[in-house]
Every structure is written in C-alpha cells, then in structure tokens.
Amino acid sequence: MNGNDITALGFTGKAVGLALQAARSRAGAGVPDHDITTELAHVQHHPETFTDDPDYAELARELLALQARVPDTLRDKPLPYRQWGEDLIEESARAQMDTAMRLPVSVAGALMPDAHFGYGLPIGGVLATDNAVIPYGVGVDIGCSMRLSVLPIEHLERDEEMRLLRRNTRFGAGGSWERKVRPDHEVLDEDTWREFPLLRQLRDKAAEQIGTSGSGNHFVEFGTLSIEKSDLGLQPGQYLALLSHSGSRGFGAQVAGHYTKVAQNLHPKLDLEARKLAWLDMSREEGQAYWAAMELAGRYALANHEVIHERVARALKVTPLVAVSNSHNLAWRQQLPDGREAIVHRKGATPAAQGQLGIIPGSMADPGFVVRGKGNSQALESASHGAGRQLGRKQAERTLDRKAVARLLEERGVTLLGGGIDEAPQAYKRIEEVLARQADLVDVVAKFTPRVVRMDSGKEDI
C-alpha cells in the first residue's frame, strides 16, 4: 500500500503517515492488503479499541485527538434562526435547517424565502460556524454564481441572439470546448493548482471546461434590462443584456465529493441525520486545504462567466457598459453582530451586505432582478439566490404538461434552446412572491426579462 491508497480510505494530515507506517508493519508480518484495508477501516471508526494495539496504537491516538477537538454530539435543540417567507418554505427544508442549527460548531443561521430541500444544508440556507467549514454547507457546485452584462446595443434580432448563444456557449455535465477553440483564462495559471495533489489532478479537467456551463438550472440568455435606479451607473431605461448562471463544473464537484468524505471520516460518530453536514476544522490541514480549493473553485466559476460574456461581446464587437456578478454557493469569513468572526456558508443564497449589488434570477420565463443589499444582520447579510423550486425534478417530469409549458413560453415571448421539463417555470415559486418576502433584505434596482434562453437539454425536453 502507498500514500494514495491511504488517502483514498479517508485518512488525512498526520494520520496518513501513521496509517501507512502501520500498514507496512502489518504487511511485513505477512498480512494481505485487503485484510489491512479492513483493519484500517476498523481503526478509523473505532479508534478507542486500538489504543493498546502494537501496530495501530499511535494512529488510534491521533484519530481520537482529532475527535476530541469538537464533540460529534448534536445539541438537544436547534439554535434559534430567522426565516423569510415562511409560508413559501417546505417543511423538509426547515427540518434540514433545524439539524444544521444543532451542530456543535453552529453559531447562527437564516433561511431564505426560496428555500427548499437539498443535500445537507437546504438550498437557501445560511449557516455561520465557529472555526469550521462544511463542504456540503457550500454545496456540490462550489462557487455557483451569476453574471449580467449590459450591452451598448439597442436591439438584436431574435435569430441573431439564437446564433450567438449556439456558437458561444457549451452546456452539459461533460460539456467542453473543442481543443482548437478552447479558451484560456488567468485563473488556470494560479499557483494554487500546484499546492495540493487533488488540485494538480483536476487542473486539466478544469482547463477543458473553462467557459462552459453545466446542466440543471444553468443558463445563458439574452433579454431586456429595465433599470429603475442609477445604482448601475446608467440612466434609467431599457437596455439589451446578457445573463448567465453557471458554476465550477466537474472540478468543483470533485472537490466537494472528496472533502465531504474526508469530513465524514473525521466525524464517524456524527448522528446519521447530520452526516452530510460533517465539518472540517479550519485550524487543521484538512480545513485549510478545502478552503484553498473552495476559493479557487469560486474564482474558476466566475472565470467561466467572464469567458462566456467576453466571447459574446467579442462576436458583437462591443464592450459591455457595465457588468455585475455574485457567487451564491460559497463560504466567507464574516464578522457577526457580536463582533466575533465566523465562517458564513451561503448555499443558494446571495450576499447582501449594505450597498452590495447582486442578481436574483427567476426562471426561463420569469424575470430576474438586480438588487442592492441592505445588510440585514439577522439574515447574516444574505438574500435569496432565485425563486426556489416548488416541484422536485422527478415530480416536474411526472406531472407537468409539456404543451402547457410551451404555451407559457410563447405567451411570455421566450425562445428556448434546450431546457428540460424539470426546469419549466411551473416547477418554481413565483419570483415576485419571493422578492416580496425579503423587502428588508434587498432593494430592486433593475429587472431583467428573458427573451432567448439557452440551457442543457433535460431528460424530457420541452
């Protein structure tokens, strides 16, 4: 066995070397590799029974020391937290948030009006923790984000908008650009890629997918931006705009999967209902490594948007008048109202500090909004990241009528390229209702009305 084999079992930090040392000792005694793997798993999950074992005692003590830092025991009751749009939030999302607020590392939280059930932390959940980061508190699509570019063009024909989106965007779980036209970006040259083995392995995949969008609710669309206030530095009026929603692609997903497993292995006794909320200590190597990878994935996701918008602008031979972007699947170091610093996870929530601009989209047929944050401390300076689902994907595929969806798109004047029935407007809450529930979190400064929308094709195309 080698170090990679040990790491694949979920050992991290100092425990990797101790596990490798123990494995070599057992191999020297003639124990087969598959038996050693089984033994290591037992040590990992029950280190207290190996503290006197001649081969595994040192490893067991290190694992116990890790566990002793913060007990895995949940609080009896969740800490109190505010909900916005409580009448719009499903009970399963509240139950997930309750579990998150019972974590021993949690210190504050909030639930946005677009909240719905997710993995670990609910989508629309905001969670502050003490010196700990939760990979599933950030989400699988690390750095999922929005970007809007206001273009200096009064009008484009619909056929031209369709052509531009087809030529300058790529979608799908494995989507990438052909090698001869593959774009580049300075984020791919950052030193962080070389600092950790996992990032070195993922850099080539990230380079293949730069400037592309995933599946699900990711999109690139042309539409009309109606500016109501001068926050964007432009006069009130109507403008042509490009809006995109994308994330960190396969790179971010693999970072999330790897470090979630690491966190779960560090907390083997964590209650089953909180298993996906296992955390990493920020003072230890594992937490620092995830944080570096997470921040890189956030920058990479924003770079994807930049490439997409630059390609379209270059094809039009224009420079955007202004651009706005924000991430809504990330963790930040943030000072709480009581003065202490915490790690604030926003999983499907838009940062909304005082004066901060952000984007809250609706659906393929509903408007999106540029907003200005009010810095509400009870919401941990956050707002919703969209309308939020009211039908799960499978439920939408089973129950929605494709002809009715097509009629709605036609009524709204929306041309759809791709897009599955699971992303139909009827699968989402009404964005106007969601915005109405958070008037104390954000002000609306502009409204984006979609016209030509490109998405990945779902299982059941509309």
N, C-alpha and C positions, 0 to 999 in steps of 0.2 A: 504494500500500500504506500501511496505517496501523499504529499500535502493536498493535492487536488481531490483525492479520494476522501480525505478527512474533511475538507471544507464542504464537499458535496453532502456529507452527512449532517451538516448544520453547525459544526464547531467553528468558533470564531476566536480572534485575538490570541491570547496566551494559551487557551485551551487547544488550539490546533497543534502547537508543538508538543504539548503534553500528551495529547491523544496519539500523535504519530510515534512518540517515544514508547508509549505503552503498546501500540500495535506492533512495533518492531520487536519489542521484548517477547510478546506472545508468539509472533511468527518464528522467532529464534527458538522457541520452545516446541515448535512443530505444529502450532495451531493453524488450521486453514483460514484463508482470508474471509470466507463467508461466515465462519464462526466468530472471528474477531469483529466483523461488522455488527453481528448480533450483540456481542458483548458491549461494544461501544454504545450501541443504542440503549442498552440497559443502564449503563453508567450515566448516560445523558439524561434519562428520565427518572432515575432513582439513585442519584449520587450519594445519598445518605447511607446506602447499604454497602458502599465500596470504600469507605474511609480507612479501613484496615487492610484492604487488599494489597498485596505486594506489588502488583503491576499498575493498578488503577487508582491508588490512594491519592496521589498528588493531583491527578486530573479531577477526581471527585471533589477534593477540597476547593479547587479553583471554581468548579461549577457551583458549589454551594456558596462560595463567596459572591459569585455573580447574583445568585438568587436572593442573597441576604440584603442586597442594596435597597431594593424596594419589594416588599412582600407582594406575592401574586394575589392576595386576598382582596376581593371586591368589597367596597363599602356596603353596609346593610341597606342604605337608601341613597338614591342619586342626589348629588348636589342640585340646588335649585337653578333653573335656567329659564330665560325668556323665550317665548315663541311668537312669531309674527304670522298672522294669517292662520291661526289655529284651526279655523273652520275648513281650511283647504288642505290640511295635513293629515295623511292617513295614519292610523293607529300604529301600524308596523314601524313607521319611521320614528314615531315618538318612543316606542319601545326600544329601538336601537339607540336613540339618544340617551334614554334613561340608563342603559347599560354603560354607555361611554362615560356618563357622569358618575358612575360607581367605581371607575378605575381609581386605584390609589394615587396615580400621577395626575389626575384631572383636577383643575382648579376653577374653571369657568367654562361656560358654553352658551350657545344660542342656536335656534332653529329658524331657518328662513321660510317664507311662505311657499316656495317652490319645492319644499322638502318631500322626498319620497324614499322608499326602501332602497338600500344599497348594500354593498359588502362592507361589513364592519360599521363604520360611521355612515349614517344616512346621507344621501345626496341632499345638499342644502344644510348640512350640519357644520357648525363652527365649534371647535374644541380647543381650549387652552390647557396646556400641560406644564408641569414643573420639570424642567431639565430633561425632557423625554420627547422623542419623536415617534409617531406611529405611522408606519408605511401605509396601512390601509386607512389611516386618517387623512392622508393625502390623496390616495386613490391609485388605481392601476394606470390611468392615463396621466402620469405626472406632468404638471405644467399645462394641462389643457387650458386653452386661452382663446381670446377674441382679438380681432384687429379690424378697424374700419379706416378706409382711406377715402377722403373727399377729393373728387377728380375735377379738374378745370375744364369740364366738357358739359355743355348744356344738354345734349341728347345723343343717344346711340340707338340705332335700330335694334329691335329685338334679335334679329338674325345675327347681327354683328356681336351682340353680347353672348349669344349662344356659342358662336365660333370662337370667341376669345376664351371662354371658360373651357371648352373642349380642348383647345390647343395648349392652354397654360396651367391646367390643373391635372392632378392624378389622384385617384381615390382607391380605397380598398385596403384590407388587412395586410396584403403583401404588395401593395402598390409602390412603384418606384419609377424613376425616370430612366429612359434608355441611356446606356453609357455615353453615347456620343453627344447627348444634350444634357447630361447630368449637371445640375447647378452646383455651385460651391458657396460656402459662407465661412466667415472667420471663426464661427463657433467651433468648427471642425478642427481648428488649429490650436485650440486651447490646451494648456499643459495638463489640465485635469484628466483628460483621457488617458494619460500615461501614468497617473499616480496610483491607480488601483487595477488589479488584474481583471476584474469584471468589466471595467470601462474599456480597457485595452481590447478585450474580446468583442465588445459591442460597437466599437468605433466604425468599423467597415459597414456594418448594417445601417448605422445612423447616416453615414455618408450616402448610401444607396437611396435612402428615403427622404433626404433633405428636400424641402419644398413640396411635400406631398401631404395629403390628408387621409385620415383613416376611414373607418366605416361608421355605422350607427348614426349619431346626430351631427357628425361633422359635415360642414358645407362651405362652399364659396358662392357668393351671389351678388348680382347687380341689383340696385334698387334706388329709390329716391329718398334722400335725406332731407327732412324738413327741420330746419334749425329755428328754434324758438327763442333762444337766448344767445348772447355773444360769447359764451364760455369757450367756444372753439376758435375764437379769433376771427370769425367770419360773420358777415352781416346776416341777419335773419332772412330766410328764404328757402328755396328748394335747390338741391344740388344732386348730381349723379354721384353715387358712392359704391364702393366695393366692400363687402363684409365677409369675413371668414371666421370659421370656428374649427380649430384643429389642436393637436397635442404633440406628445413626444414619440408617437408611433411605437414600433416594436422595441426600440431601445428603452423607452420609459417603462413599458410593460414588463420587460425582463428585469429591470432594476427593482420594480415593485415586487415581483414574484420572489426574487432572490432574497431581498431583505425582510419580506414578510416571513419567510421560512426561518431566517436567522432569528428574528424576534420571537417567533413561536417556540423555537428550540431553547431560547434563553428563559422562557417562562412556561415550562412544561406543566405546571400545576395551575395555570390560569383557568378559571371557570370556562366551561365549554362555550357558553353564550358570548363570552368576551374574547374567544380565541383569535378572531380576526382583528382584534384591537391590541394585540401584543406590541409592546413598545421597545425602543432602543434607548439606552442611557446616553445622553449627549456628552457625558464626561468620559465615555469609553470609546475605544477604537471603532466598534460597530456603528455607533450612533454618528460619529464624525464621518465615517466612510459613506453612510447612507445620505447624510446631509450634503456632502460634496456632490454625490451622484444626483441627488434630487435637484439641487440648484443648477447643475449642468443640464439636466433634462428640462428644467424650466426655461433656461436660455435657449436650448435647442428648439423647444416648441415655438418660442417667439420668433426664432430664426426661420422656421418653416413658413410662418405668416409673411415675414419680410420678403422671402424669396418669391412667394406666390404673388404678392402685391407688386413687387418690382418687375416681375415678368409681364404682368398685365399692363402696368404703366409704360414699360418699355415698348410693348406691342402697340400701344396707343400713342407713343412718342410724347408723353406728358410727364410732369412731375406733380404728385398729389399736393393739394393745397394744405392739407393737414392730415395727420394720422393719430388714431387713439388705439391703445391696446391695453389689455389687462389679463392676468392669469387668474384662474378660479379653481385650480386643483394644486395647492401648494401649501407649504408651512413657512411661517415667518417668525422671527424673533420680534416680540412686540411688548411694549410696556403696558401693564394693566392699570386701571384707575387707582389701585392702591400703591402704585409705584414699583412693584416688583416686575421683573422680566419673565415672560413665559413664551412657550412655543405655541403659536396660534395656527391650528390646522383649518384650512378652508377647503372642504370637499364639496365642490359645486356651490361656491359662494364667492361673491365679488368683493374685493377690498373696497371699502367705502369710508376712508379717512376723510376728515374735514377738507373739502375742496377737491378731493381726488376724483378724476374722471374715470368712468368705466362703461362697459357695454352689457346690456341685459337683452338677449335676443328672445323672440317669441317662438314661432315655428315656421315651416316652409311657406305658410300662407298668412301668418300673423306678423305684425310689426315688431321691430326691436327698438331699443331705446339707448341713447347715450345719456348717462346720468352723472350727477355730481354728488359725491358723498357728503353726509352731514356729520360724520364722526361720532355716531351714537355708541357710547361706551358699553351699554347693556348688550348691544349686538356685536361687541368686540370689533366695532368699526367695519361692519360687513353688511351685505345685501344679497338678494337672490342672484343666481347666475343665469336664470332663464325663467321660463314659465313652469317647468317641472311636469313630470309625467303624471297623468291620471289613469292611464292604462299601461300595464306592462307590455313588453314586446310581444310575447306569445298571445296575450289576451287581445291585443290590437290585431294581430294576424288572424285570430279566430273570429273576431266579432265585427270588424269594420268592413263596410261595403266599398269596394274599390270604385264603383261608379259614383257613389255619393262623394267620395274624396275627390275624384276627378272633376265633378261638378263644382265643388267648392273652390278648387284651384282656378277653374275657368272664371267663376264669378269674381274672384279676387284679382284676376288678371296676371296670374303667376304661371310661368312656363317652367316645368320641372324636368331636369335632366338626371335620370337615375332616380333614387329615392324609393325606399320600400314602404309598404303599407304600415309597418311598425313605427314609421316616422310621420305618419299622417297628422294633420293639425288636430284631429279629433282625439288623438292619443295624449294630448297635452292640456293642461289647465289653460284658462284664458289669461293671457299676459296682462290685460288691463286689470283684472281682478287681483292678480299677484302684485302688480305695482301699487294698487290702491291700498294694500295691506302694509306697505312699507314707506308711507309718506314721511315718516320720521327718520328714515334711514338715508334716502336719496331724493334729489330733485331731478326732474327730467329736463334736459336741455335740447334734445333733438330726437326726432322719430324717424326710423328707417323703415320704409315699406318695400318688401321684396318684389322683384319683377322677373328675373331669370335666376333659378336656383339649381346648382349642381351638387349632387350627393352621390355616395356609393349606392349601387343597386342593392336593395334588400332581398331577402328570400322570396318575397312576393312583391314584385314591382307594382307601383300604382298605375 
